[in-house]
Amino acid sequence: MKETEQRKWHKTRQMGKSKYLLIYGVLLWSLSLTVLFGAIEYLSQGEVYKSWIPIRLVLFATLGFFISNSRWQSKEKRYEAASVQGSQEQSKG
């Protein structure tokens, strides 16, 4: 993990895992994909079926939760590895 990426993740992780999952996973994924699929539906069929909106929100929120949880764990591993490596380099130097 590059130093700039490490600093950015350090700042992001201060919000906490729950808030990260809610913002980046549930809200961002569910809202953006629901709007995207609604736009595709409107362009291809000329209307948006309102009955699909809550289904999409729930489906994409669930998908976003799992994806952002996976990203959190991946970035945490990389951050911890970079932190350990950085502290070892400082103790040698």
URPE-V255539 format. One record per helix or strand. SS is the DSSP state (h for helix, s for strand). FROM is the first residue (numbers start at 1). TO is the last residue. If there is no record, write none. Layout:
ss: {SS/SS}
from: {FROM/FROM}
to: {TO/TO}
//
This chain:
ss: {h/h/h}
from: {3/17/50}
to: {13/45/92}
//
